[in-house]
Amino acid sequence: MNDIKKKSDKVKVALEGRSYDIFIGDALIENAAQFIAPLLKRPRCWIITDHEVAAHHLETLSGNLTQNNIDVAHKILPAGEGTKSFAALGEVCDWLLDEKIERSDIIIALGGGVVGDLTGFAAAILKRGTRFVQIPTTLLAQVDSSVGGKTGINVKQGKNLIGAFHQPDLVLADRQALTTLPRRQILAGFAEIIKYGALGDAQFFEWLEENSNSVIDLQPHALAYAVKRSCEMKAAIVARDERESGDRALLNLGHTFAHAFEALTGYGDKLLHGEAVGLGMAMAFNLSRDLSICSAEAASRVSTLIDRVGLPAYIEAVGSFQADALIDVMAQDKKAEAGTLRFVLARQIGEAFISKDVTSSLLRSFLLTEGAQA
């Protein structure tokens, strides 16, 4: 155990009474018991995963836990954003209650953001709060959704509108799990990595401009730095503002646009979350440029990096959207206050801020110039 821990990077999420560690390294799934066993009140745990992840990692995880005298049960869900639903949430909760889970037990979320968000929400509401561990298997989940305690499901009105803040006890980000991902999924995760540089670290953004191919190709040193730096930035923001009353909203750079595009494309394979975030970031910087808040050069650098790696940077790359339909979905955004939309805009690369000054008429004009339909 000590060797695995020493070889892994560790980032602490410092919350009063609820601090936990993120371990980032190799072979963490096949050695998971070494990290999880000390957390258990009794030698049992429950794994929630999906069909695609189960095919690659469930046997390895279950085998390691069983070999270390931990009883394991698992539930396999359909893969895809459609699983973040009331129906799947009810199914998971019913199963866990039938399994006679106790509040002090550990539920393991093995998978990407969908599994992590759904499992975390089930843990948040089951018996008014059950413990859980995140084992994220996608790049996007490793650098973003597994960290910080945001959990939830999607509804017809929008993405993540039903949920809770519920922190995990531990996050194990096994970089070797990423080798099973298609390139499209890697790119989706890379969009969230770009976000961290764009919102708060200009030097990291510049490093990404120079090393994007190395990260996307999963070159060990570049990948290790990109994942660790992203987790460090998110952990620091979450420690300052756990429940998004201030700074944490900066992590939504690009997301107000992104969630609208996802909703109008049906939360399916047509547009992955990370792809929508890439497009949303480009639009957030373009909006900042059009409002004379940031330079055209800064906006161009963001769009160029997004486009160069193969992520959508323009509306036309995703499809045809009505400007008014996009605005209607944005009005349901969790960040809206008193009927006013809040956007994360940028003064420059690495300096994002929250704005309440974008009116619906201004937003409509901007969307039309960006390629939305009247």
N, C-alpha and C positions, 0 to 999 in steps of 0.2 A: 504493500500500500504506500509506504513512504516513497518508494522509487517513482510510482505513478504520480503522486502528488508533487514530488520535486520536479518532475519533467513537465508538469502542467503549469500554465499561467493561471493565476488566481486574481480575481477582481471581487472586492467586497462591496455589497450594497448595504450601506450603513444607515439603518433605520432603528430608532429607539425601540428596543424590545423585540425587534423583528429582523435584525440583520441576518444576512445569509451570504454564502459564497457562490461565485460563478467559477467553475473550473473549466479551462479551455485547454484541450490537449488531444493526444491520440490514445486509442485503446481504452477510452473511458467506459464505453458500453460493455465491453467484455470484462471490465473490472469494476462494474458499478456497485457491487455489494460492498466493496471496501469503503465507499463513500456513503452508501445508504444505510448499511447495518447499524452504524452508531446512532442513527436518528430514530430507529424503531423502538416502540414500547413493547411490542411482541413480534415474533419472527414471521410476519405476514405482510404482503403488500399486493396491490391491485394495479394492473397495467391497462391503460387505455391507449389504443393505437388505431391505425387504419390499414386497409388491405395492402397498400403499396409498401408502407414502412414495415409491416409485419413480415413480408416476404424477405426483407433484407436483414432485419435486426431483432425481431421478437425472440427467435430461438436463442440467439447469443445472449440477450439480456436475461431471459427466463432461466437459461442454463446456468449462468453465473450466479444468480440469486439462489437457485435451488441447490447448487453445489456448496453454497455457504449457509445451508440449513434455513433458508427463508422460503416459506410457502408462497406460491405465486398463483394468482388467477388473472385472466386477461379477457378483455373485450375488444373485438376488432370491428371498426366502423368503416363505412364507405369512404373513400378518399374524395377530397374536393371541398370547395367552399360551401356547397349545399348542405354539408353535415353540420355547419354552425347554425342549428335550428332548434326550435322548441321541441320538435319531435325527437331529435337525437339527444337533446338534454334530458328529456323525460326518460328515454330508454336507458341512458347511462345511470341516472339517479335510481331508477327502479332496480337495475342490476346490482348496484352497490348496496342498496338497502337489503335486497334479497341475500346478498353475501354477508350481511350482518356486520358491516364496517362500523368501526368506532371512531369517535372524533379524533383520537390520538393516533390513528393509523395513518399510513402513507399511501396516497394514490400517485402513480407514476404516469405522467403524460409523455409518451414516446411518439414523437412525430414533429410535424411542422406547426405553423401558426394555428391552423384550424384545430388540430388535436389539442394543442396547448391552451388555446382560448376556451374551448369547450370544456376540457377537463378541469381547468382552473375555475371556471364558473360553477361547475358541478360541485367542486370542493368548497367553494365559497358559500353555497346555499345548503349543502347537505349537513344536516344536524347543526345548522347555523355556523358552520365553519370547520372543515376537515383539512388536514395537512396534505400537501402534495409536493412532488418533485418534478421539475422540468428536465427532460432529456431531448433537446431540440435536434432534429435531424436534417433541417434545411438551413442554408446560409441565412435566409431572412429571419428565421426563428432564433438562430444563434446570436445574431447581432441586435435583434430588436424585440420580437414579440414574447420571447421567453423571460425577458428581464423586466422587472418593474411592477408586476402584479396586476396589469390590466387583463381582465377576462371578460368574455361575453359571447353573444350570438348575434346573428343578423336577422332582421325582419324585413318585411316588404317595404317599410318606410325608409330603411337605410341600414348601413353597416355598423355593427357593434353598438346598436342603440339600446340593447338590453344587456346589462352586465354588472360587474362589481370589481372593486379593487380587492385583490386577495393575493398576498405575496407567497411565493413558494418557499420551501425550507432549503432548497438547494437547486442549482442549475448545473448540469453536466453537458458541456458542449464538446462533443467528440468530432474533431475535424475529419477523421477517417470516414464518418458517415456521409460526408459531402461527396465522396467519390462515386456514390451510387446515383447522384442526381443528374438529370439532363441539363444541358447547357442553359436552357431557358430558365430553369429554376435557379441556377447560379446567378444569372443576370438579374433576376428578380431580387435576390438577396443583395447583390451589389448596389442596386438602387438605394437601399436603406443605408449602406455604407457611405455612399456619396452624400446622403442627407446629413450625416454627422459633420463632415467637413464643411458642407455648405452652410449649416446653421451656426457652427461654433468653433471651427478650427481651420483657418485658412491654410496653414502649413500642411495639415493632413489632406486637405483638398488638393493642394499642389502635388503632394506625394502620390495621390490617387491618379492624377493626370499622367504622371510619369510611370506608374506601376500597375495600371488597371489590368493589362493583359496578364501580368504575373498573378494577380489575385484571382482573376476569373479562371485561369488555368490551374488554380489550386497549388501554386508553387509554395512549398512549406513556409519559408521565411516571410514572404509577402502576405500570405494568408494569415499566418499567426499574428503579424502586426496589425493587419486590418481588423480582424475579429476582436483582438484585445483592445485596440484603441476605441472601437465602436462601443464595446461593453463598458469601458472606463467612462466614456462621455455620458452614456445613458445612466450608469450607476450614479454618477455625480449629480445629474439633474434630478433623478428620482429621490436621492437623499435630501435634496433641497426642497423638493415639492412633490411629495408622494401622490397626492390626490388631484393634481393638475389645477391648482388654484392660481398658479403664476407661471414660473419658468418652464414647467413641464410641457405646457402647451407648445413650446418651441419644437418639440419632437414631432409635431404634426405638420411640419413644413411640407407643403405639397399635398397633404392629405385631404383638405377640404375639396379640392378639385378631384383628387384620386377617388374618394369615396363616391362622388357623383358619377364618375365614369364607370366604376364598378357596378353601381346600382343599375344603371341604364344598360349595361351589357349582361345583366343577370347573374353576377357573381360566379361566372363559369370560367372555362378554359380560354374563352375568347380574349380575356384580359386578366392576367394575374395581378395580385395586389402590388407586388413590387414594380411591375410594368406601369401600373396606374400611378404609383408614387413617383416614378421617374418622369412621366409626363406632367404630373402635378407640380413637381419641383421646377421644371422648365417654365411652366406657366406662372408660378409664383414669382420667379425672377423676372419674367417678361412683364408681369403686372407691376412689379416694383420699378422696372425701367420706365414703363409708360407713365407712371406716377412721378417720375423724376426723383425717385428715392435712391435707386442705385444706377450705376453706369451701364451703358449698353455693352461695354467690354465684359463686365462681370456676368451679365445675363447670357452673353454669347458663350463664355467659357463653360457655364453650367449646361446649356443646351448642347454644346459641342461634345462635351464628355459623355453626356447621356446618349446622344445619337451615335457617337463613335463606337461605343461598346455594343450597340445593337438594341438599345432600349428605345421605346417611342418617345420622341421629343416634340412631336407636333400632333394636333388633333387628327389630321388626315391619316396618320399612321395607324389609328385605332378604329376609326369609322366615322359615321355621320351622326351628329348630335344637334338637337334643337337647343338654342341658347336658353330659352325659357324653361325647358325641361331640366336642364342642368341646374339652373337657379332654384327651381322648385325643390330639387333633391338637396341642394346645399342648405336650404332654409331649415331642413330637418337635422342639420349637423349638431352634434353634441356641444360644439363650441359656440353656438349661437346664443346670444343673450338679449333679452327684451326685444326679440324679433330682428336683431342686428347681427349680421354675419361677422365673425372674426376670422381674419386671415393671418397666417404667418408670412410676413414679407421680409425683405432683406435690404439693408443699407449697403452691404457689400458681401462678398464671399466670406463666411465666418462670422457674420454679424446679423443674425435674424432678430426679428421683433414681432410683437403681436399688434395688429392694427384693427380698429373698429371703424375705420373711415372709408371703407369700400361700400358704396351704396349699390342698390340693385341696378339702377340705371347705368352707373359707371361699369359695373360688372358685365352687364349685357353688352355694352359697347365693346368692352375688351374681348369678350368671348367671340363676338362677330369678327373682330380683326384677327383673332387667332384661328379662325376656320370653322366656328360653329355656324349652324344654319339659323336664319331669321324665323 
